[in-house]
Amino acid sequence: MSGRRAKHGVEYALFRVLSALLRAVPESWASWLGAGLGQLAATVVRVRRRDVDENLRTAFPDRSPRWRRRVARASYRHLGREAVAVFRLADAEPAEVVARTEIEGLEQMSAALARGDGAVLVTGHLGNWEIGGAALAARGIPVDAVSKAMANRRFDADLVATRRRLGMTVVDMADAPRAMLRTLRRGRVAALVADQNARQGSVFVPFFGRDAFTARGPALFSLRAGSPLFLGICLRIGSRSRYRVTLRRIEAERTGDMDKDVLLLTAAHVRALEDAVRGAPEQYFWQHKRWKTRPGEEPAPEGSV
């Protein structure tokens, strides 16, 4: 067994033990433990704390250092809680997911699917995107979700199994260019998370006033298939594990120039995501180097974060 395989095996064994513990104890205890681990990561281990602080200064230069520190710590606690929620999702039945979630704006998406137009659903690392997808699938919405395989294949297999059990179809990122167009032509929902520093073939659009290298895929699929594009956001509400999913149709000017139209539609959904992040900054994943690639530089290599 190679060193890497051995490492992944140990990681997975620890994951299964922790997962079993978090799924066995009362939900309030598990949530408290997740938040505590997040606080530990923020204040003691300081996992990517420098990146978080820099990102918050970029996004909110007018807010006080004290406010940014509070949001930073809250974002780590949120990340810990939501990781626990995803662990526990493995045991959830579709009816439980429906009971824990509410959806605003589903009517427009349902109408597009009824017409056979399909729909592109783009989201970001805000709130709990896994539960957002599950909330739609549990209500019978046909969701094909693009997913990048994790380095640890055992982790990945467990997550994919949970998604499929709750009704989602999982599409590997490498297959997405063709698979998503087929999805839309079949009148289904093509779901993508598209708010991280992207690879080649992407575009720069403003995010919190600074150009961010952003995947063209959601806008390109929408324009090529003639399908509406929606921004979907799933936020935790209150202190218990309940969530509100908001679907917002995103539109932009059509010029007839595909490259320009992709840029305009990408800028529009990123602007809408920014608005949502401003409303709940403590639920955003500030740990990612969102502005890593700068105009005129080479895009970040595959696997860079």
N, C-alpha and C positions, 0 to 999 in steps of 0.2 A: 504494500500500500504506500502510495506517495505521501510526502509530508503534507501536501495540500489536502488530499483526501482524508488523511487522519485528522487534520485540523477541522475540516468540515464535519467529520463524524462526531468529534467531541462537542463542537458548537451545537450540532443538531440534538445530541443527547441532553445537553444542558437546556436547550430550548424546550424539549419535550417535558422535562421535569418542571421547569418554570411554568410552561403552558398548563400542565395538569394541575399545578397548585393554584394558579390564577382562575382556573375554571371550576375548581372545587370549593373555594371559599366564597362567602357571600359577596355579591357584586360591589357593595360599598367598600368592603375591605380591599378587594382587588383594585378598585379605582384609586383608593387612598395609597396603596402600595405603588401603583404606576406613577402617580403624581409625585410620590416621595423619591422614586428613582430618578424622575426627571429633574427634581430639585437638586439631587445629588450631582447629576451630570452638569447642571448649570453652575453650581457654587463651589463644588469640591474638585471633581474631575475636570470640569470646565471643557467638556467636549465641544469643540468648534465655537467656544464662547467668543473668541476674537472675531470670527466671521459674523456671528450674530450681532455683536455690538456695532461692527462696521456697517452691516446691512441696515440696521435700524437708524444709524446716523445718516445714511444715504437717503432712506425713505422718509424720515421725519426729522429733517435738520432744524426745524423750528421748535420741536418739543424739548423739554428739559432733560438733562442727563438722568435725573431721578425717574422721570416717566419712562424713558427708554430702558433703564435697568429693570423697572417693574414689568414691562412688557416682555423683556428678554426672559426673566425668570418664569413668568406665566407661560411663555411659549414652550419651555422645557417641560413644565408640569403638564401642559396640555398634550404634548407629544407622548409622555409616559402614559397618561390616562387613555389616549386613543389607541396606543399599542396594545394595552390590555383589552380594550373593547374589541379590537380585531382578533385577538386570541380567543375571546369568548364567542365571537361570531361563528366559530367553527361548530358550536353546539346549537346555534339558533335555527329555528324553523322559520320558513317564510312568513308565517302568520305573526311570529314575534317581531320580526323586522318591520312589518307593516304597523304593528301596534306601537312601536317605539319611534316611528317617523311620521312626519307630515310633509306634504309636497304642495308647493305653490307654483302655478304656471304649467301644470301638466296638460291642461286642455289643448294648448297650441301644439304641443308635441304629439299628443294623441291624434289630433286632426291631421297632421302631416303624415303620420303612419297610416291612418285610415285611407288617405288619398294614394298611398303607395309611394310617397316621395322619399321615405326614409328621413333620418335626421342625424346630424352630427352633434354630438355632445362633447364639449370641451370643458375641462375643469382644471383646477390647480391644487397645490398642496396646502389647502385651507380647510379647516374643520376636519372631517373624516370622509375622504373621497371613497374609501372602500364601502362604508355604510351607505353612502349616496348611491353608488351603483347597485348595491343590494336592495335598496328601497324601491328602485325602479323595477328591477327584475322580479322582486317578490310580488309586485302588482301586475305582473304579466307583460311588462314592456320588454320586447325582444332586444337585449343589449349584447353587442359584441364589443368587448373591451380589449384595447391594445395593451399588452403587458411586455415589459422587458424582463427576460429571465434573470433571476438572481444568481449570484455566483455560487451560492450553496444550493445545489439542485434539490436537496431534500426540503429545505425551507420553501423553495419555489413550488414543489409538488404539493405541499400542504396548502399553500395559499391558493393555488389554482384549483385544487379539489374543493375548497370552501366556496370559491366563486361559482364553480359549476353546480355545486349542490344547491345554491341559492338561485340558480336560473340563468347565470351569465355564461356566455360563450367567450372563451379566452383566445385571443389572437396574438401570436408572437410578433414582436416589433419588426423582425426581419421580413415577415409576410404581409405587413400592414399595407404597403402601397397598392397591391392588387386586391387583397382581402377586403379592405374597407370600401372600395368601390363596389365590390360584389354585395357587401352588406347593404349598402344604400340602395342599390338597384333591386334588392329583394324587399325593400320597405322596412328595414330594421334600423336600429340605432347604432351608430359607430361612435364609441366612447374613447376619448383620449385625454390623458393628463399632459398638459403642454405648457408648463411654466418654469422649466429648468433650462439652464444654459445649454443651448442646442448644438448640433453638429453642423457639418457642411450642408449647404443647400437651404439654410434658414435665412431669416431676415431680421434686421434691427428695427425694433419699434420701441417707443417710450414706455417705461415702467417706473413709476414714481419719479418722473422727470429725467431719467437717464436711459440711454439706449440699451436695450437688452436683446441678446441674440435669441430668437424665438422660432420654434418649428413652424414651417409653412403648412404642415399636413392638414390640420383641421379646416383652414380656409380653402386650401386647394381641393380637398375632397368635397366640400360643400359646393364650390363653384363648378367643379367638373360634373358632379352628379345632379346638380340642380336641387339639392336638398337644403332645408333651412339649418342654420347653425344656432345652437343654444349654449349658453354658459350655465353650467350646473354647479351649485354650491351647497354643501351639506354642513351645517353648523350645529355644534352641540348647544342645546338650550337648557338653561337651569343647571342645577347641581347633579341631577340624575342623568342616566344615559338615554336621553331623548334628543332627537335631532329634527331640524327643519331643513328640507331640501327646497331650494329655490331655483326654478328654471326660467331663464331670461333669454328671449330670442335676440340674437345679435345681427344687426343689419348695417350695411355700409354702402356708399355710393358705388354704382357699377359704371365703369368707363368703357368696357369692351376690350381693354388691354389686360390680359390675364395676370401678368406680373404685378401690375399696379393694383388690380382688384384684390389679389391675394394680400398684398401689403396693407391695403385699406381695411380689409376684413380682419386680418391678424391684429392690426393696431386697435380695432374696435373691441375685439374680445379681450385683449390684454388690458385695455382701459376699463372695461367692465369688471375684470378681476381685481384691478387695483382699487376700484370703488368698494368692492366687497371686503378686501383686506383692510382698508381703512376703517370699516365698520367693526371688524373683529381682529385687530392686529395680534392679539395674544393667541389666536388659533392658527397663525400662519407658520410655515416651516422656514424660518429665517436662517436655519443652519446651512442652507445651500448657497453656494457662491453664484448667485443669480447673474451678476454683472461681470463674470470672469473674462469672457471674450469681449474685446473692445474693437470698435470699427478700425479696420486696417490691419488687424492682427489675424493670425491663423486661428481657426476654430479649435476649441478644446478637443483633445483626442478622446476616442471612445473609452468610456469608463471613468473619465475625469469627473469630479464633483466640485 
